[in-house]
Amino acid sequence: MSRICDPETIKWLLRLILAVLTFFVSFAGCCVVLVGLGLEIIFRMYEFPKRITRLGLRLMETPLYVMNSCYNDQERAAFGNSPITEVRNHIFEKLPPQTPPPSFETNKSSSHSNSCTASVQASSLKSHAGFAHSNFTYEELSKATNNFSKENSLGEGGFGCVYKGKLPDGQEVAIKMLKGNKGLPAELDEFQAEAAVISQVHHRHLVGLVGCAVGHDKVMLVFEYVANKTLQFHLHESKDLMEWPTRLKVAIGSAKGLAYLHEECKPRIIHRDIKAANILLDHSFEPKVGDFGLARNINDENTHVSTRVMGTVGYLAPEYASTGQLTDKSDVFSFGVMLVELISGRKPIMRNDTTHVARSLVDWARPLVAHAAIDGNYDSLVDPRLENKYNLEELKRMVACAGACIHFFPDKRPHMSEVLRVLEGVVPPDSYLNAMVQFNQTPVSVILAHCSDPDSSSLET
């Protein structure tokens, strides 16, 4: 009896009981983690699978608490790093950060940093029901823009005017105001699309949403202000020449932002209006893809969206312009046009100074890309203002990507992540150049037959 009452024996028995309990708790934690990860696969857009997984991980931490409570430092050291601890750390590293549920509710934090999501149903668009709450008031934004003065105007987008503003905390913002007055359900729907899309994306090469507001029959989105104008300005309007390293930097950064939209967002996002005017640059010429007013979501089951054709002449993919079927390859085509702009310094629609006849930059570039792939001479493509001050291998990679992106058939165009790897030099560009040579040698009759075939796979990607 005295042996049973011995303190060491009692301590040993307590440890045994705790060990059994922690084993079962850890086992339960593992089961909960597996359930959470399974739900994460099924319900990617919801927060509760992450919460379930984290609950399981906390249960798996029980042995750590037991060791801290019942063992001294020397005894704990003998255990080392347990497999459960390693699994727990590994899963925590892989889990995305927790995000608050999307909301339009007011949150007057000093940074006004909460993004807002539109959950507007079609029946409530006319009454602005989805914009009943906002981060800012109309009066706040009116004051920030000097009553939306002409001096603060930054320009006009596809369906909204943009103003520069300064918040009370000193933060500079760009405020987009929907065109027209209330009672325009089509435009409100476009505006809702921008709010819903932008609130979901967070990337260093995408313009971030700061907040939103509604008032005086106006609805507005508040974006971070990108101070150094657009790629279009620096490439076609500025007196200062954009050097080659800067052009490559803009191409790679824009490709990263677009690849994120196409392949990392859930659901995936098609921008629908990629062009030089929508690539904003900071003072370091780091690019940010902006103006998501025309963006559309797609899912893994439906790889294309049928929609009315919108966008900018000169950048539109041929299959989108003719059929209205929008895919991520439509964005890839537009990105290819922008790459040709960066290479050549020419605008997407070129006009003859004498005859004033318009010509597409794509039609001009395709045969030149093919010839450059054959003879290795890029002089006819590259901007003469650069005066041969460029890296030939970098130019070769960008030309190859441009040629692949502006391929006539969408199923022959690469994905943006593939374009990015070639631009960065991770993957050689040879296959892209060879494909352009083959396409340029294809008889026109074959191309026309492919286009007229209603079952053509090129229109179903």
N, C-alpha and C positions, 0 to 999 in steps of 0.2 A: 504493500500500500504506500509505503514511504517512497518507493521507487516511482510509482505512478505520480505522486505529488511532487516529485523532483522538478524544479523549474526548467531544467534542460529538456526533460521528457515532455512537459506541458508545451514548451516552445516547439518541440519537434512535432507533436500532434497537431498543434495549431497550424504549423506550416504545411502539414500534410493535407489538412482540411482545406486550407486556402489554395493549395496547389490543385486539388480536385475541382474546386469551384472555379478557379481561374481557367482551368482547362475547358470546362463546359462553356464558360462565358466567351473564351476565345473562339471556340468552335461555333458558337452562335454568331459571333462577330463575323467570322469567315462566311457563314451562310448569308448574313445580311449584306455583306459586301458583294457577294455573287449575285444576289437578287438586284441590288442597286445597279451593278454594271450591266446586268441583263436589261433592266428597264431603260438604262441610258441608251442602249442600242435601239430600242423600240421608240422611246419618247425623247428624242434628242433636243427638242425645243423647249422642254419643261425643266423646272428646277428640282422637282421632288426626287428624281433618280439620284442626283448629286447629294441631296440631303440624306437619303437612305444609305448611300455608300459611306458618307462621312460618319453616320451613326455606327455602322459596322466597324469602321476603323477605330472609333473611340472604344468600342467594346474590346477590340483586339489589343488595345493599350493596357487593359487590366493587369496583365502580368507585370508591366512596368511599375504600376502603382504599388502592387504587392511587394515587389523587390525593394522599392524605396522605403516601404513601411516596415518590413520584417527582416531585412538583411542590412548588415553594415557595408561600408565601402569595400572592404577586403573580400567579403562574401559575394558582393555583386560583381566585382571584377572577374571572379572565376567563371561567371556565366558567359561573359563576352557579349557579342551582338547576336541576339537570337534571330532565327529565321523569320519569326513573326514581325520583329522590329524592321527587318530588311524589307519584307513585303509591304508593311505599312508605309515606310518611307518611299518606296518605289511607287505605290499607288498614289500617294499624296502628291508626288512630283508630276504624275501624269494628269491629275484632275485639273480641269480649268477652274479659274477663280470664280467664286460665287458672284452672281449678278442679281440685282434686284429685279422683281417682275416689272415688265414694261408698264408705264403709267403716264397719264397726263396730269397727275395731281400736283398741286402747288408745293414747291419746296424752296423756301427762300434762303438757301445757303449762300454764303458770301461769294462763292465761286460760280454760282449758277451753273454747276457742271452736270446736273442730272439730265440725261437725254430723255426724250419723250416719244411715245409710240401712239400712233393713231389706230384705234380699234373701231373705226367708223363703219357702220353698216350702210348699205345703199339707201335704205329708207331714212336714215338720219343725216345724210350729207347736206340736204337742202337747209336744214335747221342748224347746221354746225354743231350738232350734239356731241360729236366726238372731240370738239375743241373747247368744251365747256370750261376746262381748267388748263392753266398754262404756267410756265415758269416765270414769264414776264407779263406785264400789263402793256396795253397799247401806249399808255402815257409814258411808261419807262422807256420804251423804244423810240417814241417820238422825241423825247428829250435827248436821248443818246445820239440821234441823227439830226439834231437841230430842225425838228419838225419835218423830217424827210426832205431836206432841202436839195436843190440841184447840186450844190457844192459837195454834198455827201454821196451823190449818186455814183455808183461804180459801173453801171451799165444795165442792160436788160437781157434776161435769159429767155428761154423758150416760152415760159408762161409766167414770168415774174420779174419785177424790178428789184435791183440789188442796191443797198445803201451801206455805206460804212458808218459804224456807230462806235461810241465809247461808253462803256458801262461805268457806274459810279466807282467801282473798285479799280478803274483804270484799264480794264481789259478791252482790247479792240475786237470788234466783231463785224461780220458781214450779215446784213439782215435782208432776207428775200421776202418780198411782199407779193401776194397773188394778184394777178391782173384783174381789172374790172371790179364789179360790185357783187353783192350777194345774189343768189339766184342763178349761179352758173355751175350746175352740178357736175358737168364734164371737167371743168378746170379744178373744182374742189376735189374730184376724184384723183386727178393727177397730183395735186398738192398732198393729199392723204398718202399717196404712194411714196412720195419723197420722204415724208415724216416717218412712215413705217419702215422704210428701207434703211435710212440713215441711222436711225436709233439702234439698229442691230449690228452695225459694223464699227469696228475700232481698229485702225491700222495707221501706221505712221505715214503711209503714202495715200491716205484717203482724207478728205476734208471732214473734220469732226463736227457733229451737231452739238451746240451749246444749250439750246432751249427752243421755246416756241411761245407764241402769243396770239390772242384773238381779241379784236375790239374794233368798234367803228365800222362794222361790216367788212373787216379785213382779217385775213389769217396770215401769219408770218412764221418763218423759220429763222432761227439765229444760229449762224455758223461761226467757227473760228475764222479769224481774219488772216489771210495769207498775203503778206505785204508786197511781194515783188512781182505783181501782175501775172500774166499768163505766158505760156509757151508761144502762143500766136503773136503776142506783142514782141517778145524778144527775138523771134525768128523772122518776122515779116515787117515789123513796124519800127523797132528800135534802130537808132543809128549805130549802136555798138554791135559788133559781130559776136554771135554766140560761137565760142570756140568748140573744137571737137570733143575734148574731155567732158565739157558741160553737156553737150548733146547726148553723149553716151550715158552720162549720169541720169539725165532726164528719161531716156529710154528704159534703162534698167529699173529705176524707181517706179515709173508708171506701170511697167510690166508686173512688178511685185504687187502693186495695189489692185490691178485688174485680175491677176491670178488669185489673190485672196477672195475677191468677189465671186469668181467663177467656181473655185474649188474648195475653199475653206469655210465659207459662210453656209449656214444651215437655216433656211433653204438657200440654194445657190442664187446668185443675183446676176442678171444681165443689165449692163449699164444703158445701152441703147443709144448713146450719143457721145461716143468717144471721139474727141477732136482736140486740136491744139488749143482752142479757146477754153476748153474745160480742164486743162492741165495747169494748175496754179503752182507758182514757184515762190519759195521763201528766199531770204537774202543769201543763203548758201546754195541756191538753185536746186534744193531738194524738191522734187515734184510731189504734188498731191492731186489725186483725181477728184474732181468736184462735179457739181451739178447733176444730182441723181434724180432730177424731176421726171425723167422718162424711164427710170429703172423698172424692171419687172423681175419677179421671183419665178424660179423654176424648181422642180423637184426631180428626183432620180427616176421616177416613173415616166414623167413627161419631159422630154429633152428639148421641146420647142414650145413656143407660145405663139398663137395666131392673134395678131393685133393690127390695128390701123398703123400704117407706115408713118413713123416720125423719125426725126433725126436731122442731119445736115447734108445737103447735096455735096457730093464729092467724097463723102465718107461712107455712104450707104452700101452695104453688101448687095450684090445683084439679086440674089435669091430673096432677100428681105424686101427690096424695092419692088420686085415683081409679084411675089406671092403673099407677103405679109407674115411669113413664118420666121419667127425670131429665135435664134439659138445663140449659144455662147460664141459660135463661130462667126456670127454677125459682128460681135465686138472685136473678134480677132482680125477680121477684115479691116475694120475702122482703125485698129491699132497699126496694122500694116501700112495704111495710107499715111498715118502720122510718122511712121518710121521713114517713109520715102521723103516726107517733108524735112525731117531732120537731116537726112543724107543730102538732099538736093538743094534745100533752101527754097523750094518752089511751093506755091499754094496748091491746094487740092483741085481747084479749077483754074486752069491757065487760060489767059486770053491773049491772042495775038495783037500786038500794039497797032498793027497796020489794018488788018482785016476785022479785028475784034471778034474773031471766031473763038468760041470756048472749046477747050479740050480737057479731058479728065487726066489728072496726074497719074492715075493707075494705068490708063492706056498708053501713056508716054513711057512709063517705067518698065512695064512687063518685058518688052523685047530687049531693053537695055540690060536688065538683070540677067536675062538668059545669055546674052552676048558676053557679059562680064564673067559669067560662070565658065564660059568656054575659053576665052582668051586671057582672063585675069586682068583685064584693063577696066578700071572703074572710073576713068576720067570723065566719061560722058554722063555719069550719074551724080558724081559728087559736086557739092556746092563750090563753084569757082572762087568764091570769096575766101574760102579756107586756104587757097594757094598751096595745096598739097601738105598742109600742116595737120596731119592726122596719122593715126596708127593704122597701117594697112590691114593687120589681122583683125583689129576691132571693126574697121570698115567692112571687111569681108563678112564678119559675123552679122553685122546689122543689115547688110544688103541681103544676105541669105534669109534672115528672119523676115524682112520686108517682102521678099519674093514669095516665101511660103505663106505668109499671112494674106496676101492679096490674090492668092490662087482663086480662079473662077469657081471651082467646085468646093463647097464648104467641107465635104468629108475629106478633102485633101489638105485642109489647113490644120496646123498643129494646135494643141491646147496652149494656154498662156504659160503654164508651168514649164512646158517644153521650150517655148520661145525664150523664157527667162534663163534657162540653163545654157542655151546657145549664146545669148547676149553676154552672159557672165563668163563664157569660155569654158564651162564645165563639159559641154558636149560639142564636138566638132560640127561645123555647118555644112559639110560636104553633101549630106543627103538632101538638104533643102535646095541647094544649088542644082543638083542633078535633077530633082523633080521639076524645077523651073525650066531647065533645058528640054526635058521630055514634053512638058506642056506646050512650050513654044513651037515644038516641031509637030504637034498634033494638027492634022488637017482641020480646017474650019468646019467642014461638013460633019466631021465626027463630033465636034463640040456642039454644033447646032442640034444634031440628032440626040445627043445626051440631054440637052436642055429641053427638047420637045417631048421627051419620054416622061409621061406622068408618073411612072413607077421608078424614076431615077432616084437612086439612093442619095444623091448629092443634095436633094431637097428634103430629106427625112432625117438628117442627123440632128 
